[in-house]
Amino acid sequence: MGVAKKLSVHRRMVREAIGSALPRPRKKPERPRWKLKAAVQFVDAILEADRKAPRKQRHTAHRIWTRMQHELPECKIAERTVREYVHDRKIALGLMVRETCVPQSYAWGVEAQMDWYEAYADLAGERVKLQVFAMRSMASGAAFHCAYLHATQQAFLEAHELAFTYFGGVFRKLRYDNLTSAVKKILRGHRREETARFVAFRSHWRFEAEFCTPAEPHEKGGIEGEAGYFRRNHWVPVPEAADVADLNRQLLIACQHDEHRLIAGRDQTVGAAMVIEREHLLPLATEGADLAQTSFPTVNGLGCAKVLTNAYSVPLPAGAQVQAKAYASIIELWHAGRCVARHERCYRRQQQILDLEHYTWMFCIASPALWRDRSCWSRSACSSCHTSMDIRSYKRLWKRRCPAVATMPRRSITY
């Protein structure tokens, strides 16, 4: 009684202090949610329906609050209140799991991670959606980014060689998701049936490939975070360039600029760590791997060889067989051991990509009277690039390429 009176506290508190030096935890009363009460059933129904929805198409707390503004206008409630309730309910329903991650450390030159991500750029004044290849060293934190119009297998392999050149060597292990350019079939566990071209490529560069569990992007969280960092810092605002090659020069400068940054928790910059790691990488191969996708089409009656889904002109007679090499950005056509035609690769379908100079050989054996038939040769157009040449320009080109044609006897074109 005397202690309670002296300290101006209740006798019950004195008894509790004598019983234990630590105070008992306070009871947290559950306050009734008067404003949220009208929307509880609405929110619970949405979360219950999300159990059957695709993982990436489920409602966020913000999306639920936005729907409440339109579908329950009489329920005036703050977004924070909705966020707290949705967070608790998702844990109760099993839609959100608390995970504990183990921090990792990496030895120099051992592992790098690779991924594709999408970004937009203004090329020649037109906004274009691009596929960006990214590779990140897990020890130094350095990264390489390179943009392509399409994420083809040729672009995938070509970007690897550019990345190896940038880092100054080859990592012993590369970690991927299950992209079709490398994985043909997913087997049990971490085993994969790889594509033949990818097996040949990594055998040439002598690195090991590991693949993540499907739908588990945290297994390569280093490159996932790098893609977000690079997009926020170097793709904002939307970059402008004349073409993809010009854009990639800008991206290379951005990668070199990032070498001066200091990652939180590290004692040295990315560039300084990159110099140390370069000594531990596997040496570069003396020559690059063959990256082309090869086929052997036959020249048709229009002087074109079909490669994949498009027809490319070639200065050879109909019936001749050529070797077509499809790279990430170009198409090469070979005949008799030499490259006879080279085109920019077209990613549209069922297109004709024509070069007018590939048809001048026909006029060297044709009658000059062909030029007098202006109804047939008034204009000549390329269906891919939409350019045209009038008869005078074409005749000057013809005379320059075939100066002896005026003395040749008249005869028809033969193959």
C-alpha positions as CSV (number, residue, x, y, z in Angstrom):
1,M,0.0,0.0,0.0
2,G,2.8,2.4,0.9
3,V,4.7,1.7,-2.4
4,A,1.5,2.2,-4.5
5,K,0.8,5.5,-2.7
6,K,4.3,6.7,-3.0
7,L,4.6,6.0,-6.8
8,S,0.9,6.9,-7.5
9,V,0.2,3.6,-9.1
10,H,-2.4,0.9,-8.6
11,R,-1.7,-1.9,-6.1
12,R,-2.3,-4.4,-8.9
13,M,0.7,-3.0,-10.8
14,V,2.8,-3.3,-7.7
15,R,1.8,-7.0,-7.3
16,E,2.6,-7.6,-11.0
17,A,6.1,-5.9,-10.6
18,I,6.8,-8.1,-7.6
19,G,5.8,-11.2,-9.5
20,S,7.9,-10.5,-12.7
21,A,10.4,-7.8,-13.7
22,L,9.0,-7.8,-17.2
23,P,5.5,-6.3,-17.7
24,R,2.9,-8.5,-19.2
25,P,2.1,-7.8,-22.9
26,R,-0.8,-5.5,-23.5
27,K,-3.9,-6.8,-25.0
28,K,-4.6,-5.3,-28.4
29,P,-8.3,-4.7,-28.7
30,E,-9.8,-5.4,-32.1
31,R,-11.6,-2.3,-33.0
32,P,-14.7,-2.6,-35.2
33,R,-14.3,-1.5,-38.8
34,W,-17.4,0.6,-39.1
35,K,-16.6,2.1,-42.6
36,L,-15.1,-1.1,-44.0
37,K,-18.0,-3.2,-42.8
38,A,-20.1,-2.4,-45.9
39,A,-17.3,-3.6,-48.2
40,V,-16.0,-6.7,-46.4
41,Q,-18.1,-9.1,-48.4
42,F,-17.2,-7.3,-51.6
43,V,-13.4,-7.6,-50.9
44,D,-13.7,-11.2,-49.7
45,A,-15.5,-12.3,-52.8
46,I,-12.7,-10.7,-55.0
47,L,-10.0,-12.5,-53.0
48,E,-11.8,-15.8,-53.1
49,A,-12.2,-15.5,-56.9
50,D,-8.5,-14.8,-57.2
51,R,-7.7,-18.3,-56.0
52,K,-8.7,-19.5,-59.5
53,A,-7.2,-16.6,-61.5
54,P,-3.7,-16.7,-63.1
55,R,-1.0,-15.7,-60.7
56,K,-0.1,-12.5,-62.6
57,Q,-3.7,-11.5,-63.1
58,R,-4.9,-11.3,-59.5
59,H,-6.2,-8.2,-57.8
60,T,-3.8,-5.9,-56.0
61,A,-5.1,-3.8,-53.0
62,H,-5.0,-0.7,-55.2
63,R,-7.0,-2.4,-57.9
64,I,-9.6,-3.5,-55.3
65,W,-9.8,0.1,-53.9
66,T,-10.3,1.5,-57.4
67,R,-13.1,-1.0,-58.1
68,M,-14.8,0.1,-54.8
69,Q,-14.8,3.7,-56.0
70,H,-16.9,2.7,-59.1
71,E,-18.9,-0.2,-57.8
72,L,-19.5,1.0,-54.1
73,P,-19.6,4.8,-54.4
74,E,-21.4,5.0,-51.1
75,C,-18.5,3.4,-49.2
76,K,-16.1,6.2,-48.5
77,I,-12.9,4.6,-47.2
78,A,-9.2,5.3,-47.4
79,E,-6.9,3.2,-49.6
80,R,-4.6,2.5,-46.6
81,T,-7.5,0.8,-44.7
82,V,-8.2,-1.4,-47.7
83,R,-4.5,-2.3,-48.1
84,E,-4.2,-3.4,-44.4
85,Y,-7.3,-5.5,-44.7
86,V,-6.3,-7.1,-48.0
87,H,-2.9,-7.9,-46.6
88,D,-4.3,-9.7,-43.6
89,R,-6.9,-11.6,-45.6
90,K,-4.4,-12.7,-48.3
91,I,-2.2,-14.3,-45.5
92,A,-5.3,-16.0,-44.0
93,L,-6.4,-17.4,-47.4
94,G,-2.9,-18.6,-48.4
95,L,-2.6,-16.2,-51.3
96,M,0.5,-14.6,-49.7
97,V,3.3,-16.5,-48.1
98,R,6.0,-15.0,-45.9
99,E,9.3,-16.2,-47.1
100,T,12.8,-16.0,-45.6
101,C,15.7,-15.8,-48.0
102,V,19.3,-16.7,-47.4
103,P,21.9,-14.1,-48.5
104,Q,24.4,-15.5,-51.0
105,S,28.0,-14.7,-51.8
106,Y,29.7,-15.5,-55.2
107,A,33.3,-16.2,-56.0
108,W,35.0,-14.2,-58.7
109,G,34.3,-15.3,-62.3
110,V,32.0,-18.2,-61.4
111,E,28.4,-17.2,-62.1
112,A,26.5,-14.7,-64.2
113,Q,22.7,-14.5,-64.8
114,M,20.9,-13.7,-68.1
115,D,17.5,-12.6,-69.0
116,W,15.4,-10.7,-71.7
117,Y,13.2,-7.7,-70.9
118,E,11.1,-5.4,-73.0
119,A,11.6,-1.7,-73.5
120,Y,10.6,1.1,-76.0
121,A,12.8,3.5,-77.9
122,D,12.2,6.1,-80.6
123,L,14.0,4.9,-83.7
124,A,14.1,7.4,-86.6
125,G,11.1,9.2,-85.0
126,E,9.0,6.0,-84.6
127,R,8.3,4.4,-81.2
128,V,9.4,0.7,-81.4
129,K,9.1,-2.1,-78.9
130,L,12.5,-3.8,-78.4
131,Q,13.7,-7.0,-76.8
132,V,16.7,-6.3,-74.6
133,F,19.4,-8.9,-73.7
134,A,20.9,-8.4,-70.2
135,M,23.8,-10.3,-68.5
136,R,25.0,-9.6,-65.0
137,S,28.0,-10.7,-63.1
138,M,27.0,-11.8,-59.6
139,A,30.4,-11.2,-58.1
140,S,31.2,-7.7,-59.4
141,G,27.7,-6.5,-60.2
142,A,28.7,-5.3,-63.7
143,A,26.1,-5.8,-66.4
144,F,25.8,-5.7,-70.2
145,H,22.7,-4.7,-72.1
146,C,22.0,-5.0,-75.8
147,A,18.7,-4.4,-77.7
148,Y,17.2,-6.3,-80.7
149,L,14.0,-6.1,-82.6
150,H,13.2,-9.7,-81.9
151,A,14.5,-12.2,-79.3
152,T,15.5,-14.9,-81.9
153,Q,18.0,-17.6,-81.2
154,Q,20.5,-15.9,-83.4
155,A,20.2,-12.7,-81.4
156,F,20.4,-14.7,-78.2
157,L,23.7,-16.3,-79.2
158,E,25.2,-13.1,-80.8
159,A,24.5,-11.1,-77.6
160,H,26.4,-13.7,-75.6
161,E,29.5,-13.2,-77.6
162,L,29.2,-9.4,-77.3
163,A,28.8,-9.8,-73.5
164,F,31.8,-12.0,-73.2
165,T,33.8,-9.4,-75.1
166,Y,32.6,-6.7,-72.8
167,F,33.5,-8.6,-69.6
168,G,36.8,-9.7,-71.1
169,G,36.2,-13.4,-70.5
170,V,33.7,-16.2,-70.0
171,F,31.9,-17.1,-66.8
172,R,32.1,-20.7,-65.7
173,K,28.3,-20.9,-65.1
174,L,25.4,-19.0,-66.6
175,R,21.9,-19.1,-65.1
176,Y,18.8,-18.8,-67.3
177,D,15.1,-19.2,-67.1
178,N,13.5,-21.8,-69.4
179,L,13.7,-19.8,-72.7
180,T,13.0,-21.7,-75.9
181,S,16.3,-20.6,-77.5
182,A,18.1,-22.8,-75.1
183,V,15.6,-25.3,-73.7
184,K,13.8,-27.8,-75.9
185,K,12.0,-29.7,-73.1
186,I,11.7,-29.4,-69.3
187,L,12.4,-32.6,-67.5
188,R,12.2,-33.6,-63.9
189,G,13.9,-31.3,-61.4
190,H,16.6,-29.1,-62.8
191,R,17.3,-31.3,-65.8
192,R,16.6,-29.9,-69.2
193,E,16.8,-31.1,-72.8
194,E,18.7,-28.3,-74.5
195,T,18.5,-27.3,-78.1
196,A,21.3,-28.7,-80.3
197,R,22.5,-25.2,-81.3
198,F,22.8,-24.0,-77.7
199,V,24.7,-27.2,-76.7
200,A,27.2,-26.6,-79.5
201,F,27.5,-22.9,-78.6
202,R,28.2,-23.4,-74.9
203,S,30.6,-26.3,-75.8
204,H,32.5,-23.8,-78.0
205,W,32.7,-21.2,-75.2
206,R,33.2,-23.8,-72.4
207,F,30.6,-22.7,-69.9
208,E,28.0,-24.6,-67.9
209,A,24.3,-23.7,-68.0
210,E,21.8,-23.9,-65.2
211,F,18.1,-23.3,-65.5
212,C,15.6,-21.9,-62.9
213,T,12.5,-23.6,-61.7
214,P,9.5,-22.5,-63.8
215,A,7.6,-19.5,-62.3
216,E,10.3,-18.9,-59.7
217,P,12.1,-15.8,-60.9
218,H,13.7,-15.2,-57.5
219,E,16.2,-17.9,-58.3
220,K,17.9,-15.3,-60.6
221,G,17.0,-12.3,-58.7
222,G,20.3,-10.5,-59.5
223,I,19.4,-10.0,-63.2
224,E,15.7,-9.3,-62.4
225,G,16.8,-6.4,-60.1
226,E,19.4,-5.3,-62.7
227,A,16.8,-5.0,-65.4
228,G,14.6,-2.8,-63.3
229,Y,17.5,-0.6,-62.2
230,F,18.8,-0.2,-65.8
231,R,15.3,0.5,-67.1
232,R,14.6,3.2,-64.5
233,N,18.0,4.9,-65.0
234,H,18.8,4.6,-68.7
235,W,15.5,3.9,-70.5
236,V,13.8,7.0,-68.8
237,P,13.1,9.2,-70.6
238,V,12.5,7.1,-73.8
239,P,15.8,7.1,-75.7
240,E,16.0,8.4,-79.2
241,A,18.3,6.9,-81.9
242,A,18.7,6.6,-85.6
243,D,18.5,2.8,-85.6
244,V,19.2,-0.2,-83.4
245,A,22.9,0.0,-83.9
246,D,23.0,3.6,-82.7
247,L,20.8,2.7,-79.7
248,N,23.2,-0.1,-78.8
249,R,26.1,2.3,-78.8
250,Q,24.1,4.4,-76.3
251,L,23.4,1.3,-74.1
252,L,27.1,0.4,-74.1
253,I,28.0,3.9,-72.9
254,A,25.3,3.5,-70.2
255,C,26.9,0.2,-69.1
256,Q,30.3,1.8,-68.9
257,H,28.8,4.7,-66.9
258,D,27.3,2.2,-64.3
259,E,30.9,0.9,-63.7
260,H,31.4,4.0,-61.5
261,R,28.5,3.3,-59.1
262,L,28.9,1.8,-55.7
263,I,26.5,-1.0,-54.7
264,A,25.2,-0.7,-51.2
265,G,27.2,-2.9,-48.8
266,R,30.3,-3.1,-51.0
267,D,33.7,-1.5,-50.5
268,Q,34.6,-0.9,-54.2
269,T,32.9,0.3,-57.3
270,V,31.5,-2.0,-60.0
271,G,34.4,-1.1,-62.3
272,A,37.1,-1.9,-59.8
273,A,35.5,-5.2,-59.0
274,M,35.2,-5.9,-62.7
275,V,38.9,-5.5,-63.2
276,I,39.6,-8.0,-60.4
277,E,37.1,-10.5,-61.7
278,R,38.5,-10.3,-65.2
279,E,41.6,-12.2,-64.0
280,H,39.4,-15.1,-62.9
281,L,37.3,-15.5,-66.1
282,L,37.9,-18.2,-68.7
283,P,39.8,-16.9,-71.7
284,L,37.9,-15.9,-74.8
285,A,37.9,-18.3,-77.7
286,T,40.2,-17.5,-80.6
287,E,37.2,-17.3,-83.0
288,G,33.5,-17.0,-82.5
289,A,31.0,-19.8,-83.0
290,D,28.9,-20.1,-86.1
291,L,25.7,-18.3,-85.2
292,A,23.8,-18.5,-88.4
293,Q,20.7,-20.6,-89.0
294,T,21.5,-22.4,-92.3
295,S,19.2,-23.6,-95.0
296,F,19.5,-24.5,-98.7
297,P,16.7,-22.9,-100.7
298,T,16.3,-23.0,-104.5
299,V,16.0,-19.8,-106.6
300,N,12.5,-19.4,-108.0
301,G,11.3,-17.9,-111.3
302,L,11.3,-14.4,-109.7
303,G,15.0,-14.5,-108.9
304,C,14.3,-15.0,-105.2
305,A,15.3,-17.6,-102.6
306,K,12.9,-18.2,-99.7
307,V,14.5,-18.0,-96.3
308,L,12.2,-18.8,-93.3
309,T,8.9,-17.1,-94.5
310,N,10.3,-14.3,-96.8
311,A,11.7,-14.2,-100.3
312,Y,15.1,-12.5,-100.8
313,S,16.4,-11.6,-104.3
314,V,19.7,-13.1,-105.5
315,P,21.6,-12.5,-108.8
316,L,21.4,-16.2,-109.9
317,P,19.2,-18.0,-112.5
318,A,16.1,-19.9,-111.5
319,G,16.8,-23.4,-110.3
320,A,20.2,-22.6,-108.7
321,Q,20.6,-23.8,-105.1
322,V,22.1,-21.3,-102.6
323,Q,23.1,-21.6,-99.0
324,A,21.1,-19.1,-96.8
325,K,22.6,-17.9,-93.5
326,A,20.2,-16.2,-91.2
327,Y,21.8,-13.9,-88.6
328,A,20.1,-11.7,-86.0
329,S,19.9,-8.7,-88.3
330,I,21.1,-9.8,-91.8
331,I,20.5,-12.6,-94.3
332,E,23.4,-13.8,-96.4
333,L,23.0,-16.0,-99.6
334,W,26.1,-18.0,-100.7
335,H,26.8,-19.8,-103.9
336,A,29.9,-21.6,-105.1
337,G,31.8,-20.6,-102.0
338,R,31.1,-16.8,-102.2
339,C,28.5,-14.5,-100.8
340,V,26.3,-13.4,-103.7
341,A,23.7,-11.4,-101.8
342,R,23.3,-9.7,-98.4
343,H,20.0,-8.3,-97.1
344,E,18.7,-6.8,-93.9
345,R,16.6,-9.4,-92.2
346,C,12.9,-8.8,-92.4
347,Y,10.8,-10.1,-89.5
348,R,7.4,-9.7,-91.2
349,R,5.9,-12.7,-93.0
350,Q,5.4,-13.5,-96.7
351,Q,7.4,-10.5,-97.8
352,Q,9.6,-9.9,-100.9
353,I,12.9,-8.2,-100.2
354,L,14.4,-7.1,-103.5
355,D,17.6,-5.4,-104.7
356,L,17.4,-4.0,-108.2
357,E,21.0,-4.6,-108.9
358,H,20.4,-8.3,-108.5
359,Y,18.5,-8.2,-111.8
360,T,21.0,-6.3,-114.0
361,W,22.6,-9.6,-115.2
362,M,19.4,-10.5,-117.0
363,F,19.6,-7.4,-119.2
364,C,23.2,-8.2,-120.2
365,I,21.8,-11.1,-122.2
366,A,18.5,-9.5,-123.1
367,S,17.6,-7.5,-126.2
368,P,18.1,-3.7,-125.9
369,A,14.6,-3.5,-127.4
370,L,13.3,-4.3,-124.0
371,W,14.0,-0.7,-122.9
372,R,11.6,0.6,-125.6
373,D,8.7,-1.2,-124.0
374,R,7.9,1.5,-121.4
375,S,4.5,-0.1,-120.5
376,C,6.4,-3.0,-118.9
377,W,9.4,-1.2,-117.4
378,S,8.0,2.3,-116.5
379,R,8.6,1.7,-112.8
380,S,10.2,-1.0,-110.7
381,A,9.4,-1.2,-107.0
382,C,10.6,-3.1,-104.0
383,S,7.7,-4.5,-102.0
384,S,9.7,-4.4,-98.7
385,C,11.3,-1.0,-98.7
386,H,8.7,0.7,-101.0
387,T,11.4,2.4,-103.1
388,S,11.1,2.8,-106.9
389,M,13.3,3.6,-109.8
390,D,12.1,5.2,-113.1
391,I,13.2,4.0,-116.5
392,R,16.0,6.6,-117.0
393,S,17.7,5.8,-113.7
394,Y,17.4,2.1,-114.4
395,K,18.8,2.5,-117.9
396,R,21.8,4.5,-116.5
397,L,22.4,1.7,-114.0
398,W,22.1,-0.9,-116.7
399,K,24.7,0.9,-119.0
400,R,27.1,1.3,-116.1
401,R,26.9,-2.4,-115.1
402,C,26.8,-3.8,-118.7
403,P,28.7,-1.4,-121.0
404,A,29.0,-3.9,-123.8
405,V,25.3,-4.7,-124.1
406,A,24.8,-2.3,-127.0
407,T,27.0,-4.4,-129.3
408,M,25.3,-7.7,-128.3
409,P,22.9,-9.3,-130.7
410,R,19.2,-9.4,-129.9
411,R,18.0,-12.5,-128.0
412,S,15.6,-13.4,-125.3
413,I,16.4,-14.0,-121.6
414,T,17.3,-17.7,-120.9
415,Y,18.2,-19.5,-117.8
